[in-house]
């Protein structure tokens, strides 16, 4: 038994030492058991020899009465007895101690199993709670990141819209589609002839527009439109006179297709950074349905200016 003043050692070290001592004690008990068996066998052999010698002395003493030592030897052998090997009490004591220790170890094992089960339940509950917290935190972080991206995108759109508004506010009238090149509505039949030389009101329009020619295709941003044509904000180079196909959508309407010709260009200019570069496109061979939709849209919107 360890001394009360001995330093506390971890259970693993104590178990290792106890296992070693138990193994040594088991070896000692095994050797002792073998010795007891041999001693018992020797005592049995000795008892048989004693019985035989006593019988032989009895016969010899009756035949050789003249030998005075035989009675003395016989008396000593008659008084002799095989000593008793008193190990049963010690063995019972050892067995009882082992049984008690076994019961104590079994009880301790049961208590350890109960404690382990409770520990596993608690750790399982904590693991589940941590997983839920981690999942929630991940969702919060992702939502915050998504909100930041949306805010940045909204600020970028707002800045772009502000630049477009500033550019339109500063744009001089002579640079408009109407002033630079008259753009009659390209209707079929007499409508096209009747529209020659006619000026049109121009209204604001903010929509993406796809512009394609025989040698180029790109997406721009249309900022205004009239019945004669529209302006496409883009840095792409499109020569004057280029025939183009247009795909765009009026606010609240359906996608429209039209054809046109590039009539004028606005090149990038460092002195007027607020004026967006782009091209002015005059409608050509405009289908009646598309022309009617554009006319309705222009009529319902407030024009940027009115014809003289």
C-alpha positions as CSV (number, residue, x, y, z in Angstrom):
1,X,0.0,0.0,0.0
2,X,1.5,3.4,-0.9
3,X,2.5,5.8,1.8
4,X,0.0,8.6,2.6
5,X,2.7,11.1,2.0
6,X,3.7,9.6,-1.4
7,X,3.1,12.0,-4.3
8,X,-0.1,11.3,-6.3
9,X,0.6,9.4,-9.5
10,X,-1.7,9.2,-12.6
11,X,-4.0,6.1,-12.8
12,X,-2.2,4.8,-15.8
13,X,1.1,4.6,-13.9
14,X,-0.6,3.0,-10.9
15,X,-2.3,0.5,-13.2
16,X,0.9,-0.4,-14.9
17,X,2.7,-0.9,-11.5
18,X,-0.2,-3.0,-10.1
19,X,-0.3,-5.1,-13.2
20,X,3.5,-5.8,-12.8
21,X,3.1,-6.6,-9.1
22,X,0.1,-8.8,-9.8
23,X,2.1,-10.7,-12.4
24,X,5.0,-11.2,-10.0
25,X,2.6,-12.3,-7.2
26,X,0.9,-14.8,-9.6
27,X,4.3,-16.3,-10.5
28,X,5.1,-16.6,-6.7
29,X,1.7,-18.3,-6.1
30,X,2.3,-20.6,-8.9
31,X,5.7,-21.7,-7.7
32,X,4.4,-22.0,-4.1
33,X,1.5,-24.2,-5.3
34,X,3.9,-26.5,-7.1
35,X,6.0,-26.8,-4.0
36,X,3.0,-27.6,-1.9
37,X,2.0,-30.4,-4.3
38,X,5.5,-31.8,-4.2
39,X,5.7,-31.6,-0.4
40,X,2.3,-33.4,-0.2
41,X,3.5,-36.1,-2.5
42,X,6.7,-36.5,-0.5
43,X,4.7,-36.8,2.7
44,X,2.5,-39.5,1.2
45,X,5.5,-41.4,0.1
46,X,7.1,-41.0,3.5
47,X,3.9,-42.2,5.2
48,X,4.0,-45.4,3.0
49,X,7.6,-46.0,3.9
50,X,6.9,-45.5,7.6
51,X,4.1,-48.0,7.5
52,X,6.3,-50.6,5.7
53,X,9.2,-50.0,8.0
54,X,7.0,-50.5,11.1
55,X,5.7,-53.7,9.7
56,X,9.2,-55.0,8.8
57,X,10.4,-54.1,12.3
58,X,7.6,-56.0,13.9
59,X,8.5,-59.2,11.9
60,X,12.2,-58.7,12.4
61,X,11.9,-58.1,16.2
62,X,9.9,-61.3,16.7
63,X,12.5,-63.3,14.8
64,X,15.7,-61.6,16.3
65,X,14.9,-61.1,19.9
66,X,18.6,-61.0,20.8
67,X,19.0,-57.5,19.1
68,X,18.3,-55.1,21.8
69,X,18.2,-52.0,19.5
70,X,15.2,-53.2,17.5
71,X,12.7,-52.5,20.2
72,X,14.1,-49.0,20.7
73,X,13.9,-48.3,16.9
74,X,10.4,-49.7,16.8
75,X,9.3,-47.5,19.7
76,X,10.7,-44.4,18.0
77,X,9.0,-45.2,14.7
78,X,5.7,-46.0,16.5
79,X,5.9,-42.5,18.0
80,X,6.9,-40.9,14.8
81,X,4.2,-39.1,12.7
82,X,4.0,-37.4,9.4
83,X,4.0,-33.6,10.0
84,X,0.8,-31.8,8.8
85,X,1.3,-29.2,6.0
86,X,-0.9,-26.4,7.4
87,X,-1.5,-24.4,4.3
88,X,-5.3,-24.7,3.9
89,X,-6.0,-21.8,6.2
90,X,-3.6,-19.6,4.4
91,X,-5.0,-20.7,1.0
92,X,-8.6,-20.0,2.1
93,X,-7.4,-16.6,3.4
94,X,-5.7,-15.9,0.0
95,X,-8.8,-17.1,-1.9
96,X,-11.1,-14.9,0.2
97,X,-8.8,-11.9,-0.4
98,X,-8.7,-12.6,-4.1
99,X,-12.5,-12.9,-4.2
100,X,-12.9,-9.7,-2.3
101,X,-10.5,-7.9,-4.6
102,X,-12.3,-9.3,-7.6
103,X,-15.7,-8.1,-6.3
104,X,-14.1,-4.6,-5.6
105,X,-12.6,-4.5,-9.1
106,X,-16.0,-5.6,-10.7
107,X,-17.8,-2.9,-8.7
108,X,-15.2,-0.3,-9.8
109,X,-15.6,-1.4,-13.4
110,X,-19.3,-0.9,-13.2
111,X,-18.9,2.5,-11.8
112,X,-16.4,3.4,-14.5
113,X,-18.8,2.2,-17.2
114,X,-21.6,4.4,-15.7
115,X,-19.3,7.4,-15.5
116,X,-18.1,6.7,-19.1
117,X,-21.6,6.5,-20.4
118,X,-22.6,9.8,-18.8
119,X,-19.4,11.4,-20.1
120,X,-20.2,10.2,-23.7
121,X,-23.7,11.6,-23.5
122,X,-22.5,14.9,-22.3
123,X,-19.8,15.1,-25.0
124,X,-22.3,14.0,-27.7
125,X,-24.7,16.8,-26.6
126,X,-21.8,19.3,-26.6
127,X,-20.6,18.2,-30.0
128,X,-24.2,18.6,-31.4
129,X,-24.5,22.1,-29.8
130,X,-21.1,23.1,-31.2
131,X,-22.0,21.9,-34.7
132,X,-25.2,23.9,-34.6
133,X,-23.3,27.0,-33.4
134,X,-20.7,26.6,-36.1
135,X,-23.4,26.2,-38.8
136,X,-25.2,29.3,-37.5
137,X,-22.0,31.3,-37.4
138,X,-21.1,30.2,-40.9
139,X,-24.5,31.3,-42.1
140,X,-24.2,34.6,-40.4
141,X,-20.7,35.2,-41.9
142,X,-21.9,34.2,-45.4
143,X,-25.0,36.4,-45.1
144,X,-22.9,39.3,-44.0
145,X,-20.5,38.8,-46.9
146,X,-23.3,38.5,-49.3
147,X,-24.9,41.6,-47.9
148,X,-21.6,43.5,-48.3
149,X,-21.3,42.3,-51.9
150,X,-24.8,43.4,-52.6
151,X,-24.2,46.8,-51.0
152,X,-21.0,47.2,-53.0
153,X,-22.8,46.3,-56.2
154,X,-25.6,48.7,-55.3
155,X,-23.1,51.4,-54.7
156,X,-21.4,50.7,-57.9
157,X,-24.7,50.8,-59.8
158,X,-25.6,54.0,-58.0
159,X,-22.2,55.5,-58.9
160,X,-22.7,54.5,-62.5
161,X,-26.2,55.9,-62.6
162,X,-24.9,59.1,-61.0
163,X,-22.2,59.4,-63.6
164,X,-24.7,58.8,-66.4
165,X,-27.1,61.4,-65.0
166,X,-24.2,63.9,-64.7
167,X,-23.1,63.1,-68.2
168,X,-26.6,63.7,-69.6
169,X,-26.9,66.9,-67.6
170,X,-23.6,68.2,-69.1
171,X,-24.2,66.9,-72.6
172,X,-24.5,69.8,-75.0
173,X,-27.6,69.9,-77.2
174,X,-25.7,69.9,-80.5
175,X,-24.2,66.5,-79.7
176,X,-27.6,64.8,-79.6
177,X,-28.9,62.3,-82.1
178,X,-31.4,64.9,-83.3
179,X,-29.0,67.8,-83.8
180,X,-26.1,65.9,-85.3
181,X,-28.0,63.9,-87.8
182,X,-31.7,63.8,-88.4
183,X,-33.0,60.3,-87.9
184,X,-36.3,59.7,-89.5
185,X,-38.3,56.7,-88.4
186,X,-37.5,54.0,-90.9
187,X,-41.1,52.8,-91.6
188,X,-42.0,50.9,-94.7
189,X,-43.9,52.6,-97.6
190,X,-44.9,56.3,-97.6
191,X,-44.1,56.6,-93.9
192,X,-40.4,56.5,-94.5
193,X,-40.6,59.2,-97.2
194,X,-42.9,61.4,-95.1
195,X,-40.4,61.2,-92.2
196,X,-37.4,62.5,-94.1
197,X,-35.9,65.6,-92.5
198,X,-38.2,65.3,-89.4
199,X,-36.8,65.9,-85.9
200,X,-38.0,63.7,-83.0
201,X,-38.2,64.2,-79.2
202,X,-35.5,62.2,-77.3
203,X,-36.4,60.6,-73.9
204,X,-34.3,58.9,-71.3
205,X,-33.8,55.2,-71.5
206,X,-31.6,53.0,-69.3
207,X,-31.3,49.5,-70.6
208,X,-28.7,47.1,-71.8
209,X,-28.4,46.8,-75.6
210,X,-26.7,44.2,-77.8
211,X,-25.2,45.6,-80.9
212,X,-23.9,43.4,-83.7
213,X,-22.4,44.0,-87.1
214,X,-20.7,41.9,-89.7
215,X,-17.4,42.2,-87.9
216,X,-18.3,43.0,-84.3
217,X,-20.6,42.1,-81.4
218,X,-20.8,43.7,-78.0
219,X,-23.1,44.8,-75.2
220,X,-23.6,48.5,-74.4
221,X,-25.9,50.7,-72.4
222,X,-28.5,52.9,-74.1
223,X,-29.2,56.2,-72.3
224,X,-31.7,57.8,-74.6
225,X,-34.0,56.9,-77.5
226,X,-36.2,58.7,-80.1
227,X,-38.4,57.5,-82.9
228,X,-35.5,58.1,-85.2
229,X,-32.7,56.2,-83.4
230,X,-30.9,55.8,-80.1
231,X,-27.5,56.4,-78.4
232,X,-25.4,53.4,-77.3
233,X,-22.8,54.1,-74.5
234,X,-19.7,52.0,-75.4
235,X,-16.0,52.2,-75.8
236,X,-16.1,49.9,-78.8
237,X,-15.0,51.4,-82.1
238,X,-17.7,51.3,-84.7
239,X,-17.1,53.2,-87.9
240,X,-19.7,55.6,-89.3
241,X,-21.9,54.0,-91.8
242,X,-21.7,50.6,-90.2
243,X,-25.0,48.7,-90.4
244,X,-25.9,47.1,-87.1
245,X,-28.5,44.8,-85.6
246,X,-29.9,45.9,-82.2
247,X,-31.5,43.9,-79.4
248,X,-33.0,45.8,-76.5
249,X,-35.9,46.0,-74.1
250,X,-38.1,49.0,-73.3
251,X,-39.0,49.4,-69.6
252,X,-42.0,47.2,-68.9
253,X,-42.0,45.8,-72.4
254,X,-40.7,42.8,-74.2
255,X,-37.4,42.3,-76.0
256,X,-37.3,44.2,-79.4
257,X,-35.1,43.8,-82.5
258,X,-34.2,46.5,-84.9
259,X,-31.7,47.5,-87.6
260,X,-29.8,50.7,-88.0
261,X,-26.8,52.6,-89.3
262,X,-24.1,54.3,-87.2
263,X,-24.3,58.0,-88.0
264,X,-22.0,59.6,-85.5
265,X,-19.4,58.8,-82.8
266,X,-18.4,60.3,-79.5
267,X,-14.8,59.4,-78.7
268,X,-13.4,59.2,-75.1
269,X,-12.2,62.6,-74.1
270,X,-10.1,63.3,-71.0
271,X,-11.3,66.9,-70.9
272,X,-15.0,65.7,-70.6
273,X,-14.7,62.6,-68.5
274,X,-18.4,62.8,-67.5
275,X,-19.6,62.4,-71.1
276,X,-19.8,58.8,-71.9
277,X,-18.3,57.7,-75.2
278,X,-20.6,55.9,-77.6
279,X,-22.3,55.8,-81.0
280,X,-25.5,57.3,-82.4
281,X,-27.5,54.8,-84.4
282,X,-30.3,55.7,-86.9
283,X,-33.1,53.2,-87.3
284,X,-33.4,51.6,-90.7
285,X,-36.3,49.5,-92.0
286,X,-38.0,49.6,-88.6
287,X,-40.9,47.1,-88.4
288,X,-44.3,48.8,-87.9
289,X,-44.9,47.0,-84.6
290,X,-41.5,48.1,-83.2
291,X,-41.9,51.6,-84.4
292,X,-45.3,51.8,-82.8
293,X,-44.0,50.6,-79.5
294,X,-41.1,53.1,-79.5
295,X,-43.5,55.9,-80.4
296,X,-45.8,55.0,-77.5
297,X,-42.9,54.9,-75.2
298,X,-41.5,58.2,-76.3
299,X,-45.0,59.8,-76.1
300,X,-45.5,58.7,-72.5
301,X,-42.1,59.9,-71.3
302,X,-41.0,63.5,-70.7
303,X,-38.6,64.4,-73.5
304,X,-35.2,65.8,-72.9
305,X,-35.9,68.6,-75.3
306,X,-38.5,69.4,-77.9
307,X,-38.0,70.2,-81.6
308,X,-38.0,73.8,-82.7
